[in-house]
Amino acid sequence: MFISPHYLANIENKGQHPSLQIFFELMLRYNISVDQFLLDKPAGKDTRRLQLDALLDSMSDNGLQIVTATAKKIAEIERPQEMENT
């Protein structure tokens, strides 16, 4: 993207609205869900899931095995807490 650091700082810090082209380029570059900005209830994956997908796409099989095992353990730990909160 060819935008000035000043323009980007104004978007980040002062709430300046980017042009539509820059808006979409930022969403694509940083794997941010456009739905969260355009819809009351996003239809697709939220930004965190898109960013995680991008990270997973670049991992080796060994890395994916580690992440899978970690996610399973987190799910086991959180499952009883969810039942207590309902």
C-alpha positions in Angstrom: 0.0 0.0 0.0 1.3 3.4 -0.8 -0.1 5.7 1.9 1.8 8.2 4.0 2.5 7.4 7.6 0.7 10.5 8.6 -2.5 9.3 6.8 -2.3 5.9 8.5 -1.7 7.6 11.9 -4.8 9.7 11.4 -6.9 6.6 10.6 -5.5 4.8 13.7 -5.5 7.6 16.2 -7.9 10.3 15.1 -10.6 8.3 13.6 -10.2 9.6 10.1 -12.1 7.5 7.6 -10.0 5.9 4.9 -11.0 5.8 1.3 -12.9 2.8 0.3 -9.9 1.4 -1.6 -7.6 1.8 1.4 -10.3 0.4 3.8 -10.5 -2.9 1.8 -6.7 -3.1 1.4 -6.3 -2.8 5.2 -9.0 -5.4 5.8 -7.3 -7.8 3.4 -3.7 -7.2 4.6 -4.5 -7.6 8.3 -7.2 -10.4 7.8 -9.9 -8.3 9.4 -13.5 -9.3 8.8 -15.3 -6.6 6.8 -18.6 -7.9 8.0 -17.9 -6.6 11.5 -17.9 -3.0 10.1 -20.8 -3.4 7.7 -23.3 -5.6 9.5 -24.9 -5.6 12.9 -24.3 -9.3 13.3 -21.3 -10.5 11.2 -22.2 -13.4 9.0 -18.8 -14.9 8.5 -15.8 -15.5 10.7 -14.7 -12.7 13.0 -11.4 -11.0 12.8 -9.6 -13.2 15.4 -10.6 -16.3 13.5 -9.5 -14.9 10.2 -6.1 -14.0 11.7 -5.8 -17.4 13.2 -6.6 -19.0 9.9 -3.9 -17.0 8.2 -1.4 -18.1 10.8 -2.5 -21.8 10.5 -2.1 -21.6 6.7 1.6 -20.8 7.1 2.4 -23.6 9.6 4.1 -26.9 9.1 2.4 -30.2 9.9 4.4 -30.3 13.1 3.2 -26.8 14.1 -0.4 -27.8 13.3 -0.2 -30.9 15.5 1.0 -28.7 18.4 -1.7 -26.2 17.9 -4.4 -28.9 17.6 -3.2 -30.5 20.9 -3.1 -27.2 22.6 -6.6 -26.3 21.4 -8.0 -29.6 22.6 -6.5 -29.1 26.0 -8.0 -25.6 26.3 -11.4 -26.9 25.2 -11.2 -29.6 27.9 -10.3 -27.0 30.6 -13.0 -24.5 29.5 -15.8 -27.0 29.0 -16.6 -27.4 32.8 -16.4 -23.6 33.3 -19.0 -23.1 30.5 -21.4 -25.6 32.2 -21.0 -23.8 35.6 -21.9 -20.4 34.0 -25.2 -21.7 32.4 
